[in-house]
Amino acid sequence: MEIEIIPLALKKIVQRNVTIELVRETIESPHQIVKGYGGRGVRQRKYQDGGKEKLLRVVCEEEVDKIVVITAYFTTQIERYWEGRI
């Protein structure tokens, strides 16, 4: 499936030091998919960074033939966003 990153999302992703490779990996192999606002999906994947666990959240809209990335960011507030048991 094609992945499209809107220009504003690309700008924010670069500013947040998130690589396109990590965004792609999270979309293709998420640890969890949760519902976001306005019918959007959020694909989440945990990563280790310097011994600290972080959660990459990729907010996207799924279309018939592609996934459109709205934004992506790392957070250390895993408990806040993770659904179910951690």
N, C-alpha and C positions, 0 to 999 in steps of 0.2 A: 504494500500500500504506500502511496506517495505521502510524504510529509512536507507540508508547506508551513514556513514560519513567517508570520506577517512582519513587516518592517519594524514596527514599534516593539514587537516581541524580540526581534533580533537585537535591537539596540539595547533593550533591558538585559537580555541574556549576556551580552558582552560586558555591560557595566557590572553585572553581578558575578563575573568570572566563572560562568557556567559554560562548559564546552558544548559544541554542537553534537559531539560524539556521545556525551552523557545524556543529552536530551533525546537523541535517537535511541540509545540503549534503554532509557526509561520508557519511551513510547512502545518499543518493540518487546521489551521484557519487564513489564512493571511487576513490583512485588504486590501492588494493590491498585485497584481502580475504584475511586469513590465519586459520588455525585458532587458537582460544584454548583455555583449559582447560574441561573438562567438556562438550565439544561445542559450545561457544559460538563465534561468529564475531567477528572483530575487523575492522572497516572502518577503513582508514587513509587519511589525506589530508595532504599537505604544505601548509604555509602559511608565508608570510613575515611576520615580526613585527619591525619595527625593523631590517630588514636581516639578521636572523637566521632561519634556516630551522627550523621546528618541525613536529612530527608530531602530528596529532590522532588519537587512537585511541578508537574507539567500540566498546565491548564490548557485544554484543547476542545475543539469542536470536531465531531466526526461527521464527515460527509460520505456519500456513497463510495467515492473512489479515492478519498484522501483524508488525512488528519491535518487540521489547521491548528498550529500552535499559537495560543493567545499570549501566554507568558510562561516563564519557568523560573524557579528560584529555590535556593537551599534554605532550610530551616533546621534549627536544633530543637524546636518544639515538637518533637515527634508525637508525644502523648496527645497534643492538641488536635492533630490531624489524622492520626492512625485510627482506623475503625477496627474494633475487636481487640483481642489480646495482643500485647506487644511481646 
